[in-house]
Amino acid sequence: MRIRTETTEHTQADVELAGRFDAHEVPEFRASVDGLIAGGHTDLWIDLGNVVFIDSTALAELVRLSREVGETGRLRLGPVSDPVRVILELTALLPVFEVEDGPRPRAGAGGS
């Protein structure tokens, strides 16, 4: 899996994933996002648009992250690939997350 992170405004960070998001990749993902949170980035945008497979360990990690940042920040998923959306629907986790269909809106680009 490829993980790309980008910090934007003071508390905002984007994390783009590509490939398989499974138990083998969770430690690297956790280290990346925990580092962002430790740096004060609590408004996280997780781009799953290029994820071709997600397993239960990765889903549990997203739930953990949602709970962690939900106390002081915000977690949004967007976009999500069809395979990820299907798994979120089948596991009844889709309503747990704030899912956006497009890229993160940018200030000055019609977003807020």
MORA-V350233 format. One record per pair of residues at least 24 apart in sequence whose C-alpha atoms are under 6 Angstrom apart, sorted by the first residue. I is the first residue (numbers start at 1). J is the second residue. Records with the same first field share a line. If there is no record, write none. Layout:
I=J / J
This chain:
11=40 / 41 / 42 / 43
12=41 / 43 / 44
13=41 / 44
14=44 / 45
15=46
16=46 / 47
17=48
18=50 / 51
19=51 / 52
20=51 / 52 / 53
21=53 / 54
22=54 / 55 / 58
23=57
42=69 / 73
43=73 / 74
44=75
45=76 / 77
46=77
47=77 / 78 / 79
48=79 / 80
49=79 / 80 / 81
78=102
